[in-house]
Amino acid sequence: MIDLRSDTVTRPSRAMREASAEAEVGDDVYGEDPTVNELERRAADAVGMEAALFVPTGTMGNQIAGRVHTDHGQEVLAERDSHVVKWELAGFSQHAGLQVRMVDGDDRGVISPAQVREGYVAEDLHRPGTGLVCLENTHNSKGGTAIAKEDVDAVCEEAHDLGVPVHVDGARLFNAAAALSTPAPELVENADSVMFCLSKGLGAPVGSMFAGPEELVDRARRERKLFGGGMRQAGVLAAPGLLALENRDRLAADHENARALAEGLEGVAGLRVPTPETNIVLLHTEDTGHTAEEFLAACSEHGVLGVPFDEHVVRFCTHLDVSGEDVERVVERVSAAL
Ligand SMILES: *Cc1c(COP(=O)(O)O)cnc(C)c1O
């Protein structure tokens, strides 16, 4: 079975398992786990922020951002198809009492400074005030689009002009950095915080990082505790995380595989497969005469797994455990399935 459902399905390497077994550990709630402390330092450096916090999931990292940046009952501005809007159980409203004001990005999920200004709500007797702008890079639902630094900066500038901080949901920030040839610290240079996942293309079994200025990360640590995310000898999880950071350099290979996959599948029995920007390939099944679900059922019988994104849209993800040969096999199997 070739599993392209997500870049989260990778299994930890032998080296990761060994690092885990041998990790020096302590009680991280007391700040005494040296491996976690090292991961937090290295992760902060990786995104050019002052400090970072190890969190169990990207979702928790984003939810913590909602709480540290805003006052209960404010608004958060987010792109309509973003993860925080679609896939986090309305967490911003549950955890931070936020009302989400959705903005329609363009077909790549980019929102403009004008949309930020338009969506901004000034606090007064009747209106809650905008407490946060949340960006996503790469943008998952739009097909892993890598949002350029100037687009991120333009939104940050407008938001800051309005006195509103910006959090970047960078679950796949290093994919964006690789695709754009822009170092990750530059991509988030003007943002106020960023979350990135160790557990996706970087291949760690568990974990994400929330990064920002030290004072903000200190408060994030209290919020993590509130969420029940204070972990003890978490060095056994941080050790694979440190190795995952080393995998930043190989993400370009996933992108190449994704492009090869798209090229191989484009036009097969009516499939439409736009050239991907990173490791997420969207397949449009409408002209094959099949729904995404029907298409995936046939693929599964031929040994390929993906996920439905829409009635006629399927997502295939390339990752650490998918080789160039696997890509060729996927093209053969999908062709056979169709
Ligand atoms: C996966 C993902 C998250 C959440 O990460 P989890 O570790 O699965 O909670 C957040 N944002 C985006 C864009 C993602 O793709």
The ligand as a Gaussian input file, in Angstrom:
#p B3LYP/6-31G(d) Opt

LIG

0 1
 C       -1.922000      19.531000      10.314000
 C       -2.186000      20.978000      10.385000
 C       -2.425000      21.604000      11.618000
 C       -2.593000      20.840000      12.910000
 O       -1.589000      19.983000      13.274000
 P       -1.922000      18.691000      14.183000
 O       -0.574000      18.337000      14.707000
 O       -2.508000      17.672000      13.279000
 O       -2.853000      19.128000      15.251000
 C       -2.630000      22.954000      11.618000
 N       -2.579000      23.677000      10.482000
 C       -2.350000      23.116000       9.294000
 C       -2.294000      23.966000       8.081000
 C       -2.159000      21.745000       9.189000
 O       -1.966000      21.180000       8.000000

